[in-house]
Amino acid sequence: MSQAPLQRTGNLPDINQRNADWYIDKIVQYLVFLSGISAIVLIVGIFVFVTVEGLGFLLEDFSFKEFFLSQWWEPTDDDEPTYGILALIAGTASVTGLAMLVAIPFSLGSAIYIAEFATGKTREFLKILIELLAAVPSVVWGFIGLSIMNPLIIDIFDVPVGLNILNAGIILGLMAAPIMTSISEDALKAVPDRYREAAEALGGTRWQVIYKTVLPAAKNGLLGGVLLGVGRGFGETMAVLMATGHAINMPGSVFDSVRALTATIAAELGETAVGSPHYQALFTIGIFLFSITFIINLTADLIVRGIRKS
Amino acid sequence: MDTGIDVNTLQSEIESGAELAISTAALNLWYGSFQALFDVNLDIKKGRVTSLIGPSGCGKSTFLRSINRINERLGYVRINGSVDVFGNNIYAPEVELVQVRKQVGMVFQRPNPLPTSIRENILFGHKLHNRDRKYSRDDEDEIVESALQQVLLWDKVKDRLKRKATDLSLEEQQKLCIARLLPVKPRVLLMDEPCSALDPKGTAAVEELIWELRGKYSILIVTHNMAQARRASEECIFMLMGKVVEHTVTADMFVTPAHQETADYIEGRYG
């Protein structure tokens, strides 16, 4: 094969002309890149900020044993302030746990209905409604807990206070249900239709097809949805603050008032001196919360991603 | 209850000399407002392999899918006329869909094993239809082995029954999909282009299997591949635009087609 001599100067006159479009394209690329990495910048920034603010406490007054194992959260005690978050963890955990008991059947049921039974307009309508429900501000939910659930619980169960785990658990469960429904519905929709067809052709009824084929095939996505709900429960502040009664308590029953980690930060941060041990202790709670929700959300995300790939 | 029907079919069997597996009368089918089948009258004999050929959209798959009523999944399908499977009209109001699916098994175009183990796939239909009886593990093992033996898959997979069925090759998956029908003891097997996702080797293997199963089951197979219809079926039905054009012994269809449309299609002038 004969090789033609390499031509260094072409005959096309404008081959190296750049016009405005080229510059706009470059600028847009950079802008979009910046927006894209802003999520990373922000999350790292927040983590650094929270850590730095809480660092003083972590280095000086922090005692692992007291912090995690003492149920006495008395940062304002003049003589001997104690910083034990066990009761707060118990509060958050009990409320979130109850919320999941409420939210899982609710969200799974509605996800199955929307994905497997509803058709056409009903389906679209329901999906929009669920998304609207997810957008209800948490203070509104808190208000419902305070003014509707509270007297209702007092009436029905004949207890002195209606602001307790039961109240907050139900409210939080209803709050977490929409997002869990959306994720679960996605997971069910991701199950290939040929599985349903196969199971139905083998003689499965609607429910058998769902129970024996669709749910097992979607189990990772459903688990991801539940974990996101748990993450939501841990991180929720306002509704929990309003509905739990905000009393530090090791809960013994669902009718006990409790206090959540998040609500503690929200309620106390404004009243502490910046840089004081109390202030720093609250930030340490922040670090703890941040780590937990980060782990939960990351796990959920990895699980959900896992099924998308396969 | 339906003794009357049985006597009638018995009579017609005696008259025609062969028992009919499937018999349709004036079957019309609409998807919404689109009519896909027009007055289909077909008698498909017991124990034979019957192939359905015709160009895309001619209604052959639709016809196949109306014999186990899997069409109804779509929700906007309307049907009139009757489809008798061994003398029972499966569109009669008192008919239980689950029983229809038990008698009429189906193999799909794309192998669709369930995302569980090979063993669970084989036992899936069996368990659905035998809920009131308890089977021991040994019984189940036997069922699995016998089903896989019949589709000539046992030797290949006997050591990995716990493995996911979706990890098998397409050919093996399709054989598995046939195998899992057998424990339910269907009388009719419907196959919707069962080889179209397979390579030539897989196609040959599945065709051979179909040929093996002939006699024990009445098999109705839709195919795009005329050579396959010719090789692997005893009777052949040619459909066009939702109507049946011709139904004869396969050898005759390909040698002396009675209709011009059939001849043109077979020769590849269209379709």
Interface residues (C-beta under 8 A of the other chain):
Chain A: T119 R194 Y195 R196 E197 A198 A199 E200 A201 L202 G203 G204 T205 Q208 K212 T213 P216 A217
Chain B: N68 I70 R73 G75 V98 Q99 R101 K102 G105 M106 F108 R110 N112 P113 L114 P115 T116 F124 G125 L128 H129 C177 R180 L181 V184
